[in-house]
């Protein structure tokens, strides 16, 4: 299992909180806060794009 450094949880109004993380190899991770052992992983750029779009309101229904 990779060593993941998790950021502070991001909580949108009325939605679940999620966390972003990275590892030493430059991979990106996203998980629901409190369930970091069940995460999605992809390139850091792909996850950054996803989160940027969510924060911009383009996909807030996914949360």
Secondary structure by P-SEA (a helix, b strand, c coil): ccccccccccccccbbbbbbbccccbbbbbbccccccccccccaaaaaaaaaaaaaccccccc
